[in-house]
Amino acid sequence: MADIAQQATLRTPQDPPITAGREAWNAGAAFYLVLVLIAATVIVLGFTPSFYLKSVLRLPTPPLTLLTITHGVIFTAWLALFIAQAALIVARRPAPHRQLGMLGAVLFGVMISLGVSTAITAGKLGHAPPGGAPPLHFMALPLFAMTGATALVATALLKRRRSDWHKRLMLASLFSMIGPGVHRLLIPMGLADHAVTMVFVSSYVLLGVAMAYDFKTAKRIHPAYHLAATVFVLVNVLVVWAFESPQWLRFAKAITA
């Protein structure tokens, strides 16, 4: 009887486990898919001149190496899988969504590993976007951003049996990775000096929209978004610190030596 009472307590409208049924699992699915598509579009548009259509547009962007090509392909595969999984929930097919979860976790791990290598290589070669911090300082932005995204995805995987937590944390992890796309979109607009600030603002805006939807539909903001906001702010603070920190510079020199 105690177990039954405990399960009944857990099954609130806002915090349903996956076993609570398809209606709970599909709540707000279309809204989440729209936000996923917005974030994915920003990323793809940002990398179109330097990656997706580099051979067609022939703009003066850095040359592609085997490392950057592999990273771009894996990231694109993960992004496509992310969209597919969100679409499966809209189509009321949670089973294949969960079956693809392991593939998504593997792709994410490979993507982050390649991303770290790419960021360190760029710092070592002295590559940094115009208007940004010096290369070794700027290297903090992708490294801390990927650390934050990894923390969110890892927590989402641990919470995979709680769809309310899982879907929000995964969505927030995608928001945390739109920065490079935003940065590349702003540079041709002559906003390079403000690009780093806008990287963080864009993530906050998307997270704010998701929070507002929660408040509108459930009259409260889910704790998963509070956790995500904390991670976003922490990453922001660490990047600002690293851009001016001699301690970070010593660390960056050590890992790029």
Contacts in CASP RR format, 6 or more apart in sequence:
PFRMAT RR
TARGET T0000
AUTHOR 0000-0000-0000
METHOD contacts of the structure
MODEL  1
MADIAQQATLRTPQDPPITAGREAWNAGAAFYLVLVLIAATVIVLGFTPS
FYLKSVLRLPTPPLTLLTITHGVIFTAWLALFIAQAALIVARRPAPHRQL
GMLGAVLFGVMISLGVSTAITAGKLGHAPPGGAPPLHFMALPLFAMTGAT
ALVATALLKRRRSDWHKRLMLASLFSMIGPGVHRLLIPMGLADHAVTMVF
VSSYVLLGVAMAYDFKTAKRIHPAYHLAATVFVLVNVLVVWAFESPQWLR
FAKAITA
10 17 0 8 1.000
11 17 0 8 1.000
11 20 0 8 1.000
13 24 0 8 1.000
13 218 0 8 1.000
14 164 0 8 1.000
14 218 0 8 1.000
14 220 0 8 1.000
14 222 0 8 1.000
15 162 0 8 1.000
15 164 0 8 1.000
15 165 0 8 1.000
16 24 0 8 1.000
16 25 0 8 1.000
16 27 0 8 1.000
16 163 0 8 1.000
16 164 0 8 1.000
17 161 0 8 1.000
17 162 0 8 1.000
17 163 0 8 1.000
18 25 0 8 1.000
18 94 0 8 1.000
18 98 0 8 1.000
18 161 0 8 1.000
18 162 0 8 1.000
18 163 0 8 1.000
22 92 0 8 1.000
22 94 0 8 1.000
24 163 0 8 1.000
25 89 0 8 1.000
25 94 0 8 1.000
25 163 0 8 1.000
26 89 0 8 1.000
26 90 0 8 1.000
26 92 0 8 1.000
26 94 0 8 1.000
27 217 0 8 1.000
28 213 0 8 1.000
28 217 0 8 1.000
29 86 0 8 1.000
29 89 0 8 1.000
29 90 0 8 1.000
30 90 0 8 1.000
31 213 0 8 1.000
32 86 0 8 1.000
32 89 0 8 1.000
32 167 0 8 1.000
32 171 0 8 1.000
33 83 0 8 1.000
33 86 0 8 1.000
33 87 0 8 1.000
33 89 0 8 1.000
33 90 0 8 1.000
35 171 0 8 1.000
35 206 0 8 1.000
35 209 0 8 1.000
35 210 0 8 1.000
36 82 0 8 1.000
36 83 0 8 1.000
36 86 0 8 1.000
36 171 0 8 1.000
36 174 0 8 1.000
37 83 0 8 1.000
38 206 0 8 1.000
39 174 0 8 1.000
39 175 0 8 1.000
39 177 0 8 1.000
39 178 0 8 1.000
39 206 0 8 1.000
40 79 0 8 1.000
40 82 0 8 1.000
40 83 0 8 1.000
40 174 0 8 1.000
42 178 0 8 1.000
42 181 0 8 1.000
42 182 0 8 1.000
42 185 0 8 1.000
42 202 0 8 1.000
43 79 0 8 1.000
43 177 0 8 1.000
43 178 0 8 1.000
43 180 0 8 1.000
43 181 0 8 1.000
44 52 0 8 1.000
44 79 0 8 1.000
45 181 0 8 1.000
45 185 0 8 1.000
46 180 0 8 1.000
46 181 0 8 1.000
46 182 0 8 1.000
46 184 0 8 1.000
46 185 0 8 1.000
47 72 0 8 1.000
47 180 0 8 1.000
47 181 0 8 1.000
47 184 0 8 1.000
48 57 0 8 1.000
49 57 0 8 1.000
49 59 0 8 1.000
49 61 0 8 1.000
49 184 0 8 1.000
49 188 0 8 1.000
50 59 0 8 1.000
50 61 0 8 1.000
50 62 0 8 1.000
50 184 0 8 1.000
51 64 0 8 1.000
51 68 0 8 1.000
51 72 0 8 1.000
54 61 0 8 1.000
54 64 0 8 1.000
62 127 0 8 1.000
65 121 0 8 1.000
67 114 0 8 1.000
67 117 0 8 1.000
67 118 0 8 1.000
67 121 0 8 1.000
68 118 0 8 1.000
70 114 0 8 1.000
71 111 0 8 1.000
71 114 0 8 1.000
71 115 0 8 1.000
71 117 0 8 1.000
71 118 0 8 1.000
72 114 0 8 1.000
74 107 0 8 1.000
74 110 0 8 1.000
74 111 0 8 1.000
74 114 0 8 1.000
75 111 0 8 1.000
75 114 0 8 1.000
77 107 0 8 1.000
78 104 0 8 1.000
78 107 0 8 1.000
78 108 0 8 1.000
78 111 0 8 1.000
81 100 0 8 1.000
81 103 0 8 1.000
81 104 0 8 1.000
81 107 0 8 1.000
82 104 0 8 1.000
82 170 0 8 1.000
82 174 0 8 1.000
84 100 0 8 1.000
85 97 0 8 1.000
85 100 0 8 1.000
85 101 0 8 1.000
85 104 0 8 1.000
88 94 0 8 1.000
88 96 0 8 1.000
88 97 0 8 1.000
88 100 0 8 1.000
89 97 0 8 1.000
89 167 0 8 1.000
98 160 0 8 1.000
105 153 0 8 1.000
105 157 0 8 1.000
108 153 0 8 1.000
109 150 0 8 1.000
112 146 0 8 1.000
112 149 0 8 1.000
112 150 0 8 1.000
115 142 0 8 1.000
115 146 0 8 1.000
116 143 0 8 1.000
116 146 0 8 1.000
118 142 0 8 1.000
119 139 0 8 1.000
119 142 0 8 1.000
119 143 0 8 1.000
119 146 0 8 1.000
120 139 0 8 1.000
120 143 0 8 1.000
120 255 0 8 1.000
120 256 0 8 1.000
122 128 0 8 1.000
122 135 0 8 1.000
122 139 0 8 1.000
123 135 0 8 1.000
123 136 0 8 1.000
123 138 0 8 1.000
123 139 0 8 1.000
123 252 0 8 1.000
123 256 0 8 1.000
124 256 0 8 1.000
125 135 0 8 1.000
126 135 0 8 1.000
126 136 0 8 1.000
127 135 0 8 1.000
128 134 0 8 1.000
128 135 0 8 1.000
128 138 0 8 1.000
128 139 0 8 1.000
129 138 0 8 1.000
129 183 0 8 1.000
129 184 0 8 1.000
129 187 0 8 1.000
129 192 0 8 1.000
129 195 0 8 1.000
130 187 0 8 1.000
130 192 0 8 1.000
131 192 0 8 1.000
131 193 0 8 1.000
131 195 0 8 1.000
132 138 0 8 1.000
132 192 0 8 1.000
132 193 0 8 1.000
132 195 0 8 1.000
132 196 0 8 1.000
133 140 0 8 1.000
133 141 0 8 1.000
133 196 0 8 1.000
133 243 0 8 1.000
136 249 0 8 1.000
136 252 0 8 1.000
136 253 0 8 1.000
136 256 0 8 1.000
137 242 0 8 1.000
137 243 0 8 1.000
137 244 0 8 1.000
137 245 0 8 1.000
137 248 0 8 1.000
137 249 0 8 1.000
137 252 0 8 1.000
138 243 0 8 1.000
139 252 0 8 1.000
139 256 0 8 1.000
140 238 0 8 1.000
140 239 0 8 1.000
140 242 0 8 1.000
140 243 0 8 1.000
140 248 0 8 1.000
140 252 0 8 1.000
141 196 0 8 1.000
141 199 0 8 1.000
141 239 0 8 1.000
142 180 0 8 1.000
144 235 0 8 1.000
144 238 0 8 1.000
144 239 0 8 1.000
144 242 0 8 1.000
145 176 0 8 1.000
145 177 0 8 1.000
145 179 0 8 1.000
145 235 0 8 1.000
145 239 0 8 1.000
146 177 0 8 1.000
147 235 0 8 1.000
148 173 0 8 1.000
148 176 0 8 1.000
148 231 0 8 1.000
148 234 0 8 1.000
148 235 0 8 1.000
149 173 0 8 1.000
149 176 0 8 1.000
149 177 0 8 1.000
151 231 0 8 1.000
152 169 0 8 1.000
152 170 0 8 1.000
152 172 0 8 1.000
152 173 0 8 1.000
152 176 0 8 1.000
152 227 0 8 1.000
152 228 0 8 1.000
152 231 0 8 1.000
153 169 0 8 1.000
153 170 0 8 1.000
153 173 0 8 1.000
155 165 0 8 1.000
155 169 0 8 1.000
155 227 0 8 1.000
156 165 0 8 1.000
156 166 0 8 1.000
156 169 0 8 1.000
156 170 0 8 1.000
156 173 0 8 1.000
157 166 0 8 1.000
159 165 0 8 1.000
159 166 0 8 1.000
159 169 0 8 1.000
159 224 0 8 1.000
160 166 0 8 1.000
164 222 0 8 1.000
164 224 0 8 1.000
165 222 0 8 1.000
165 223 0 8 1.000
165 224 0 8 1.000
168 210 0 8 1.000
168 222 0 8 1.000
168 224 0 8 1.000
168 225 0 8 1.000
168 228 0 8 1.000
169 224 0 8 1.000
169 227 0 8 1.000
169 228 0 8 1.000
171 210 0 8 1.000
172 207 0 8 1.000
172 210 0 8 1.000
172 224 0 8 1.000
172 225 0 8 1.000
172 228 0 8 1.000
172 231 0 8 1.000
172 232 0 8 1.000
173 228 0 8 1.000
175 203 0 8 1.000
175 206 0 8 1.000
175 207 0 8 1.000
175 210 0 8 1.000
175 228 0 8 1.000
175 232 0 8 1.000
176 203 0 8 1.000
176 228 0 8 1.000
176 231 0 8 1.000
176 232 0 8 1.000
176 235 0 8 1.000
178 199 0 8 1.000
178 202 0 8 1.000
178 203 0 8 1.000
178 206 0 8 1.000
179 199 0 8 1.000
179 202 0 8 1.000
179 203 0 8 1.000
182 195 0 8 1.000
182 198 0 8 1.000
182 199 0 8 1.000
182 202 0 8 1.000
183 195 0 8 1.000
183 196 0 8 1.000
183 198 0 8 1.000
183 199 0 8 1.000
186 192 0 8 1.000
186 194 0 8 1.000
186 195 0 8 1.000
186 198 0 8 1.000
187 195 0 8 1.000
191 198 0 8 1.000
196 239 0 8 1.000
200 232 0 8 1.000
200 236 0 8 1.000
203 232 0 8 1.000
204 232 0 8 1.000
207 225 0 8 1.000
207 228 0 8 1.000
207 229 0 8 1.000
207 232 0 8 1.000
208 225 0 8 1.000
210 225 0 8 1.000
211 221 0 8 1.000
211 225 0 8 1.000
211 229 0 8 1.000
214 220 0 8 1.000
214 221 0 8 1.000
214 222 0 8 1.000
214 225 0 8 1.000
215 221 0 8 1.000
241 248 0 8 1.000
242 248 0 8 1.000
END
